[in-house]
């Protein structure tokens, strides 16, 4: 560990001296060298680039080294034409992928015909960067049996397990499920407060899907998980479009192990897309839309029948692409996605009266401007406006703090039966409104410089981000009601009447990077990212900034080395170090605000119903931020080897080590008794370590078939697990460290974390039987989730461990999906596609989670006298735990893999 710290410090200094390669977030590039037939470099050759993604053309001239370069190209197919009087001409077809440089050398004077017999695909191995980068284009996505959503594409990511979570984007990439970054066209659509995927995307819109699994460069920020980027389609000089209808009737879904599963749902999804020219070679348009209509019916849960639930989601997307002159390029897009759900939020143990009506609207507006001063210099500017509005309204209005009646607990609030765990009454909140806004501006520039025997691709940029959360919570009755203190009291938990909380943040970011080519075989990627974060609360007209992490607190070096072992064979060994500060989630702006929304905890006599006390919960009161607070960071070390194997095959194998430190939590100011007077501080004893070895074997489409095989062994251990809940949590203000039973120092707290999956195997591929008939398959096999026996903690949650974390593990989960499609062609332009996808082909409804409650006794807040001042774990040991009610359902499944479903699709493209 001493050596690792020393080396990290050395690398940090070196990266300051040599500012890592970065490609623009939604584009790739083409570069190469032009030779004559005698092998001599050709200076002054004219290189013209055309293609569907490009309005008009781009022109470059080779320099004294015979080199040319086209940066900032949208993914897709291009034609490269090179001419030089006296030397001849040549044409090449080139495929561009996101964040990949398509290296295309050209020999003039070869006798190629106009059908362009020689083509250059994106390289199997990118020799210029250490980023662990994967690309999937629209054609491959269409031929695979995937969920046709942004989140559905996560199934392709090597080493990332599926967890069947209802919240989009809640999968782990080597950190918590909330540490990933999600982009559209290179701008951030991650929820600014809690790190989940903010909006979905129409299948028609995705031109290419890019994933960064590790060694993430400075331009792409500080995600300690993975970064995904969905690049949207643009119009072209040719009018193109399509219509798609997907049917998922419940009659084509197998019977589920649990009757409340969403598979009792009929879904109907019509969608369209249309794009074309407004001004040929200058101005293109693209538009799309879809309607998702789903009705969940015939539900029966543990309490009886549940009324039908209906969800309606509509979506519209529009985009303009404009190239007024060859040196400038504009993209402007707008997406709106409103959604409504009637009679939602009823779980397997919920009475129908706790249902809510939900509605929300997501909006994403983007603008992008590129300007090229020459083939060596450019400027790129991007703007994003993200709005995420959502509210839940209780269908059963219980009033505010009604007169407490122990004989009518269902009218008092959201009552949890202490024996069965069933929930009655009404939703705990009459109104829960959460609205988010993100404004983001980016400005990048780059230049290519030759210095002696080295070449430098130097880039730098600035980013400004402003986020806001507007939160309103109104109590329903007395909120959540539970039986506590060995059955002597009822406890409520509700929000008293208070004004909405307006939480704000600002982030300023600078990066500088250099891709240093040394000779023909060595490339050094070096960079530095600087961030400043401000967390504030708006009170009236005043903005109160209460926490700042400055640039000096968040210096993030990145240093990578690539070496071509077998000269000219296209392979490389690579290594990378990076530091990532985890301040992207801005939930601290709410959690640690001076005037945050608080909750009250009333106690009632369980016999008479008399109110004993009604006080503000100490763990929801205003915090004191300790001086010297440091932001959480992750150090990542990565080493790998990648090589083409011939015959369109490629191999990439890498080992990754991530260690996270300086976790932030609100915690009792002392550990001397019942928690009170909370402060915000770093957790000195918190740990989280991730180690993974991943190998991917890939065969590109050739001879009618393609395949990808990936396997990952990993280990995720620690005593600080933010993935303890089904949904998103505060990343600096969770329940952890709030009191006895949830201290990180507790016995058994260190072990396998909730997202630990030692083995993840993925195999997917496509086969074109004929030009019109295709098959696709997807297999995923992964370890089950770890679990352990628990009892109630200080706050009545089942989080107090009575055996080591991760003692048990759910069953190994294997899933097989299958696709068959037939294309009917009408003329040269119209194709009708009939498609069937079977998800979970063999109907393996594996248990994904189990009841971990060892005893059902209500919690107490009494100690046996053995606690030791200053030792938090001793307070958990001393907490009196009753064991009079063993849980007969301990270890029984509580959720299952979704059953087999048949999805039918008809699609027309022209």
N, C-alpha and C positions, 0 to 999 in steps of 0.2 A: 504493500500500500504506500510506503514511503517513496519507493521508486516511481510509482504511478503518479503521485502528487508532484514529485519533482519534474517528471517528464511533461506533465500537463502545464506546469508553469513555464518551462522552456518553450513549449509549442505556442503558448499564448504570446510570448515575446516575439517569437519568429513570425507569427501571423500578423503582428502589428507592423513588422518591418516589410513584409511582402503581402500587400493587401490582396474565394474559390471561384472557380468558374461559375457562371450563372447564365442560364438561358432565360429569356423572357417567359413569364409564367404560363402563357397559353400558346407559345410558338416554338418552332424549331429553326434550323438553319441549314444552308447548303454551302459547302466550301470545297476547294480542291485546287489542283495544279494542272495547267495545260502544257502538254508536250507536243513536239512535232514527231514525225515518224522516225527520226534519228535519235529520239530520246532527249533532245535538247529542250530547255525551258523556253516557252513562248511568251514574250512580253508584248503588250499592246493588243492582245486578242480581245475581240468583243464577245461578251457572254450575255445572251438574252434568256430571260426566264419568263415563261408563261404557264398558266394552269387555271383550272376552275376556281381555286380559292383566291385567285389574284386578279383584281380588276386591272385590265391593261397588261403591261409588262414591266419588268425591272431589268435594267441594263448595268453591267459592270465591265471593267477593263482590267485585264491581268497586269500585275505589277512586274517589277524586275525579277522577281522570283517565280514568275509564271502563275501567281496565286490570284484567286478571286474569292469573293465571299458575298452571300446573301443572308443577312440576319433577319429575325422577326418575321418568319413565314408561318402562316396558318397551316395546320396539318392537312395533308392531302397529296394528290398526284400533280407533278409538274413536268414540264418539258424544258430541257436545258439545251440551247443551241449556241455553239461556239464557232466563230469565224475569224480568219486572219488572212488577208490577201497574201498570196504566195505560199501559204502553208496548208490551205484547205479549210474544211469545216467538219463538224461532227454534231450529232444529236444524242441526247440521253433522256430516258424517262427516269425521274427521281421521285422517291416517296419520302415525304417529310413527316416526322413524328414529333410530338411535344417533347421539348427539352433534350433533343438529340440532334447532333450535327451530322447530316448526311454527307459524308466525305466522298466526293465524286471527282476523280482525276480523269482527264480527257486527253486522248491522242488525236490530233488533227489529221485529216486526209484519209481516214479509213473509209471504205466504200460501203456506207450504211444507207439502206433505203429509207423512204419516208415512214415506214411502219415502225421505225425505231427498234431494231432488233436487240440492241444492247440496253439494258435497264439497270438502274442502281437503286436497290431498296435501302432503307435505313440500315446502318451497320448492325450486325449481330451483337457486337460488343462496342460500346462507346469508349474509346481509348483516352478521352480527354477529361473525364470526370470520375470522381469516386462515389458520387451519388448512386445509391441502389435504386434504380429507376425501372419501372415497368409500364408498358404502353399497350392499350387494347383499343383497336379501332372499331368503328360502327359495324363493319361487315362481320367481324368475329363475334361481337356482342349479339348481333341479330341471329347468328347460327347456334348460339348456346342456350340451353334451357335455364335461363336465369329469371329472377324477378325483374321486370322491366322498369326499374327505378334507379335513382342514383345510389341509394343504400344497397340495392340488390347487387350492384357491381362490386361491393366489398368482398363478395364470395370469391373473387378472382385473386385477391391479394395473398401472396405466399406467407404462410405462418400466422395469419390472422383468423382466429376461430369465430364461428357463428355462435351467437348466444340467444337467438330468438327473442330479442328485446323489442318491445313495442315502441320505444323511443328511437327515432332515426339516428343512425350513426353511433349507437352505443356499443361499439366493439373495441377491444383492446389491441393496440399495436405495440406492446412492450412497455406501457405505462398504465394510467387509468383509462377508462372508456371516454373520459372527457378531455383527454390531452391530444386529440387529433385536430387537424385543420382541414376544412373542406372549402374548395374553391370552385367558382364558375368563371371561365375565361380569365383565370388568374387573379380574381378578386375574392375576398373572404366572405363566405356565406355561413360561417359557423355562428351559432348563437353566441352573442357577446358575453352573456352572463355565465352560461353553464356548459358551453363546449359541445353541444349536440348539433346535428345537421339541421339547419334552420328551415330549408325548403326543399321540395322535390323537383324533379325535372321530367318533362315529357320525353319518352324514348326517342321520338323523332329528332329531338334537338341535339343529341350527343353525337358529335363527329369523332371524338377520341376521348378515352379515359386514361389519365396518367396517375401513377402512384409513386410516391417517394417513401421507401421503407426505412431508409437510414442514411447517415452521412448527409443530412439535409443542408444545403448551402445557405449562406447568409441571406440571400434575397428572399428565400422562402420562409424566413422567420425562425421561430424558436420552438416549434412543436417537438415534444419529447415522445410523441407517438408516431403517426404517419401523416403524410400530406396527400390529399387527392385533388385532382383537377379535372372537371368535366368541361371540355372545349365544345362550344355550341356550333351548329352549322351556320353557314352564311349562304346568301344567294349567289348565283353565278350568272354568266351571260346566257344561260339556257334556262327556260322556264321548267322547273321541276317541282314535284310535290307528291303527296300521297294521302291516303285515308286508311285508317286502321280501326278495327273493331275487335275488342277482346271480351270474351264471355267466360265467366267463372261461376256457373250455376252451382248451387249447393248439391244438386242431384249428382254432380260429377265429383263430389268430395266424399272420401271414405268416412265412416263413422269415427268420431274422435273419442279418445279415452276419457276426456272431460267434456261434459255436455255444454259448457259455456264457451268452448273454443270458437274463435272467429270463423272457423270453417263451416259454421251454420249460416254462412253469409252468401247471398247472391251478389255478384259484382258484374257491372256492365261498364265498359270503358271505350267509348268512341273517341278518336283523335284524328287530327289532320295536320298537314304541313304543306307550305307552299313558298317557293322562292324563285326569284328571277331578276332580270334587269329592269331598272327604271331608265337608266342611260347606259347604253352599251359601253363596256370597258371603263365605266366611271362609277356608276351608282347601282348597287344591288339591294334587294329587300329579301327578308325571310320572315315568315310568320307561322305560328303553330298554336294549337289549342287542344284541350281535351276535357272530357267530363267523366268523373268517376262517381258512379252511383252504386251504393252498397246498402243492402238491407239484411240485418241479422235477425233471424226469427227462430221460433221453436226452441228457445233457450230454457233450460231447466238447470238450476244450481242446487246447492245443498239445502236451500230453504224452500224450493218449489219453482213454479213457472216464473219466467222473467219476461216482461213485455218486449216487443220488437224494438230494435234500434236502427235508425237510418242515418247514413252519412252521405252528404253530397259535396263534392269538391270540383270546382271548375278551375281552369288554368288558361291563360293567354300569354303568348310570348311574341314580341316583335323585335326585329333587328335590321339596321341599315348599315351597309358597308359602302364607303365612299373613298375614291382615290382621285381627287381633283387634278393632281399632277403626279408624276412618277415618284417624286420625293416625299409625298405625304400620303397617309393612310388613316382613315377614321372607321371606328366601329361604335355604334350606339345601340343598346338593347334595353328592353323593359319587360319584366315578367310580373304577373299578378296571379295569386292563387288563393281565392277565398274558399272556406270550408265550414260546414255546419254539421253537427251531430245531435240528434234528438235521442234522449234516453240512453246516455252513455255512462261510463264509469261504474258499472255494476260488475263486481267480481264474483268468484265462486262461492264466497261466504257472505255476500251482501244481500240484504233485503232490497227489493225494487225501490223502496221509498228513499234510498240514499242516492238515487240516480241524479245526474246533472245533464243540462243542455249545454253544449259547447259550440263556440264559433270562433273563427279566427281568419285573418288574412295576412298572407306574406307577399311582400313586394320587393323586387330587386331591380334597380336601375343601374346600368353601367355605361361608361363612355371610355373610349380608348383612342389615343392619337399617337401616331408614329411619324417621325420626320428623319429622313436620311440625308446627311450632309455629303456623304460619299459612301463607298462600300466599306469604309473603315470606321465611320462615325455615325451615331444616331442618337436620338432622344425619344423616349417613350413616356407618355403620361396616361394614367388610369384614374377613373373616379368610380366609386360605388356608393349607392344609397340603398340600405337594407332596412325594411320595416317588417316587424313581426308582431302582429296584434293577436291577442287571444284572451278569451274569458270563459269561465265556467259559472253557471248559475244553477243553484240547487232547485230541483223540482218540488221539494217539500220545504215550505217556509215554516220554521218553528218559532219565528220571532227572535227577539234579542233578550237573552237571560230571563226566560220565563220563571215563574215561581216554581221552585224545585219540588217535584213530586216523585218519591221513590216508588210509588205504585204505577207510575206512568213514564218510565225512563225513556221510552221510544219517542216521547214528545219533548224530551229535555235536550236532546242533541244527538250526536253520532255515537250511539251506545254500543260498546263492545262487550258481548256476553263473556264472562270470565271462564266459563266451563267449555263452551263450544267454539269460542272465537268468532261466532257469527256477529254481524254488524247490522244494527237497526236504526230507525229514526229518520234522520235526514243527513245530507252531506254536511261535514263540519263547517264549511264555509258557504254562506248564502251567496256571496259573490267573490270570485277570485279572478282578478284582471291583471295580466302581465303583458305590457307592451314594450318592445325593444326597438331601438334604432341604432344603426351603425352608419357613419359617414367615413369614407376612407379615400385618401388621395395618395397616389404613388407617382414618383418621377424618377426614371432611370436613364442613365446614359452609358455609352460604351465606346471604346476605341480599340483599334488593333495597332500594336507598336512592335517593330523589329529592333532588337538591341543586340548587335553582334550575332552570336550563334543561338540566341534565344528569341522567341516571339511571345508577346504578352497580349492576352485578351483581357483588357482592364475594364471593369465595370463598377459603377457606383450608383447609389440611389438614396432617396429620401421617402419616408412614408409618414403620413399624419392620419390618425384615427381618432374619431370622437364617438363615444357610445352613450346610450341612455337607457335606463329601465324605469318605467312608470308602473308602480305596484300598488294595487288596491285590494284589501282583504277585509270583508265584513263577516262577522261571526253568524252562525246559524245556531240558535239556542245557546247552550253552554259549550259548544264545540264538541270535542271528543271526550267521551265519558268512560272511565274504566274503574273497576273495583281494585282497591289497593289496601295496604297495611293489614294483610291477612284477613281481608273481608270486613274491616271495621269502618272504612271510609270509601266514598265515591270521589274520584278526582276528575275535574274538568280541565280542558285546555282550550282557550278561546282568545280571539283578538278583540280587545276592547275598541270602542269607537275612537278612531284616530284618522288624521289626514293621510292621503296617499304618500308614499315615499318615492321621491325622484332621485335616482342614483345615476351618477355620471362618471365618465372616465375619459382621459386623453392619453394617447400613446404617440411618442415621437420616435422615429427609427431612422438610423443611417447605416448603410453598409458599403463596404469597399471590397472588391474581389479581383483576383488576378489568376488567369489560367496561364501558367508559365510552361511553354514548350521548350525543352532543353534537348537539342539534338532531335533524332527521329523516334526515340523510344521512351523518353522520360517526360512526364507531365506532372507538375506540382500545382495543386489547387490550394490557394491560401486566401483567407478572408477574415473579416471582423464585422460583427454586428453590434451596434450600439442602440440601446433602448432606454427611453425614459417613460415612466408610467405615473399618471396622476389619478387618484381616486377621490371623488368629490360627492357632495350632496347639495342639491338645490333646495334652499329654504327661502321661500318668497322670491325676492329678486336677487338674493345673494347666492353666489356659488362658493361653498365651503370646501376647499381642498384639504383633506385631513390626513392623507397618506401619499407620499411620493417615493418612488424608487428612481434614482437619478441614473444618468449615463454611467457614472463610475461604479454604480452598484451592479451593473448588468453588462459587463464586457464579455462578449461571446466569441472567442476565437474558433476558427475552423481551419484545419490543415489536413490536406490529403495528398497522397503520392500514388501515381499510376506508373507502372513499368511494363513495357511490352517485352515479355520474356523471350518469345520466339520471333525474331525480327521478321516482319512482313506477314506473320501468320494471324494477326488480329486478336491475340490474347493479351491478358494483362493480369498482374497481381496488384492489388490495391490495398491501401490502409488509410484510415481517417480518424482524426480526433475532433470532437466538437463539444462545446458547452451550450446548453439551452436553458434559458431562464423561463419558468412557467408562469408568466404574468399575463398571458393572453386572455384567460378567463377573468372577467371583471366582476364576479359575484362579491368580491370584497367591498365594492362600492356600496352594496346593500348591507352586507353582514356587519361591517365595522363602522357604519355611519354614526355620527354623533346623536342623531335623532332617528333611530331605526324603528320599524314597526315592532311592537312588543306583544307578547302573549301573557295572559293571566292564567294562574293555576288556582281554581277554587277547590275547597274540600268540603264535603257534606257528610254528616253522620249517616252511616248506612242503615241505622234503625229508624231514626226520626226524620231524616232528610234535612235537618237544620244546617244552615251554612256555618261552617267553622271558621273559615278564612277565605280571603280572595286577594291574592297578592300577585305582583308581577313576577313572572318566572325569571330567575336570576340568569339563566343561560340565554335569554333573549334581550337583556337590558343593554344599554350603551356600553361600549368597550373602552378600556384604556389601552392605547397602543404603546407597547414598551419601546423606549429609545433604542436605536441600533437594530431595529427589525430588518432582516435580510430577506430578499426574495428567494423562493424555492428554485433550485437548479438541478439539472441532470447532466452528468458527464457521460459521454458516449465514446467508446472505442470500437472500431470496426476494422476487420481485415477480411479480404476475400480474393477469389480468383475467378475470372470469367474468360471463356474461350469459345470461338466457333468450333464446331465438330465436323463440319462438312455436310453436304447434302441438306442444307437449310436448318441444321441443328445448332443449338447453342446451349452452353452450360454456365450457370452462375452459382457459386457457392460462397457464403460469407458467414462470419461469426461476429456477433454483436454483444457488447457488454454495456449495460446502462446502470448507473448508480445515481439515485436521487437523494438530495439532502436539503436541509434547512426548510423543512415543511413548516407551514404557518398554521396555527390553530388558536381559536379563542379557548381559554382554559381558566380554571379557578386561580385567583391570585396566590392562594396557598393551597396545599394539599393536607390541611389540618382538620378537615371535617366536612360537613355538607357543603357542596359547591356554592359559592357566592362571589360577588365582586370579580367578574371575569375580566381578563386582560388578553391582549393579542401578542403572541410571542412565538419565536421559533421553538420547535420541539427538538431538544438536544438528543433524545434517545430514539427518535423515529428513524426507520430504515425501510428502503424499498430497493431491491436489486433484481435486475432482469438480465438473463443470459440466454442466448439463442444461437443455434446453428441452423442455417437454412440453405437448401440446395434446390435450384429450379433447372429442369431440363425442358427445353422448348424447341419445337419444330414448326417453322413457319409453313403457311399453306403452300404446298407444291404437290403435283401429281394427285390432286383432288383431296388431300387430307392434311390436317394439322393437329398438333397435340401439345399439351403442357402438363408436366408432372412436377409438383413441388412437395417437399417434405421439410418440416421444421421440428426440431427438438428444442424445447425451451423450459425455463424455470423462472417463476416469478415469486419471490419470497420477500417477507418483511413483517413488520408489526403495524404498518400504517396503510390501511386498505380503504380507499375512498369508494370502492365498488361494492359497498355493503348493502345498498338499496337498489331496487329495480330501476329507478329513474335517476335523474341527475341530482347531485348534491352540491353544497357549497365546498369549493376546493380549499378554502382557508377557514371555514367555520362549520365543520361537520359535527356530528354528535360525538366523534372521537375526542377524548380528553376532557369531556364535560363533567365527568363524575365517576363514582365507583361502578365498575362493570364495563367501562369503556375507556379506561386508561390504557395507553399503549404499553405501559410497564407491567400490565397485569400478567399473571401466570397464563401460559398457553397462548399469549397473543402473537408471538412470533411463529411464522410458519408459511404454508402455501396460501397465497392470496387468492381472492375470489375468481380472478381471471387467469389463474394458472392453468395452462393446457400443455402438458409435456409433449404431446404428439399431435401434429396436425398434418394430414396428408390430403393433397388435392390433385385430382386428375381430370382434365377436361379436354375436349377435342371435337373436331368436326370432320365429316366425310361426305364428299359430293359423289353420290352414286352415279348420277347423270348430271347433265347441265341443269336439269330442272328439279331433281330430287336430292334432298340433303338430310343428313342425320347429325345430331349433336348430343353429346353426353357430358355429364358432370358428376364426379364422385368426390365426396368429402368424408374423411374419417378422422375423428378427433377425440381426445380424452374428455371425460366428463368433468363437471365442475366439482371442486372440493367442498366439503361441508363438515361440520362438527356439531356436537350436542351443546345446547345453550339453555340458559334460564333468564328470567327477567332481571334487568339492571336497574339502576337508580331511577331511570325515566320510563320504566314499564315496557321497554322494548326487549326483545329476545336477542341480546348482544353480549351477555356475560357468558364467557366460555367455561365449560367444565371439562374440556379435553383440548389437546393442542389443535391450533388452527390447521384445518385441512387434514384432519385425521382420516376422514372417509372421502370417498370419491364416487360420484354418480357413474352410471354405465358409460362405456365407450359408445360414441354416437356416430353411426355410419349412415350417410344419406346418398341416394342415387337419383339423379334427375335425367330425363330423356326428352329429346326433341326430334320431331319429324316434320319436314316441310316440303311442299310441292309448289313449283312456280308454273303458272300458265302465262305464256307470252302472247301478246296481241300486237303484231307489228314489231317495229324496232324499239318502241319506247315504253309501252305499257306492259307491266308485269303484275299479275294477281298472285299473291302468295297465300296459300292455305297452310296453317301451321297448328300443330298440337304439341303442347308441352305437358309432360307428366312430372310433377314434383313429388319426391319421396316415392319412387317407383315401386318399391317393395313394402311400402306402408309400415316401416319400422318406427313405431311411436315410442321411441326411447324416453325414459324418465329423465328430465332435465334438471329437476330440483326435488328436494324432499323436505318433509316436515322435520325441522331441527330442534323443536321444543321438547326438552327432556321432561320438564315438569310444568304444570299449568298453574301452580300456586301464584297468587298475586305477589308483587314485589313488596318488600318492606324497606323502610329507611331507618333501620336500627342496626347498631354494631354490637359485637360481642365483647368489645373492650381490648382486643389484641392489636388494634391499629397503632402504627408508629408515626409520629409527626414527621413530615417531610418525605414519607415513603408512600406514593400513591397506590402501589400495588397492595400494600397492607390494608388499605381501606376497603378494597374489593374483597380481600380474603376475610376481613372482619364483618362484612355485610351479612346479616342473618338471612339465609335462604331456606324457605320451607320446601319440603319435598313430600308433601302429603298427597299430591295429585299427579301421579305419573301419567305421561301422555301416551295413551294407547296407540296413537297414530304416529309415534316417533319413527322416522325412517321411511314413512309411506310417501309415494310420489305426490307432488303438488302441481307439477306441470309436465307436459309431454311434448315431444317433437310434433309438429303439425302433421296430420294424416295425409295420405295420398290425395292429390288434387290434379284434375285434368283441366288445362287452360286451352281454350280454342281461340284462334286468331285468324281473321281474314284481313289482308293488307293489299292495297293497290298502290303501286308506285308508277310515276310517269316522268 
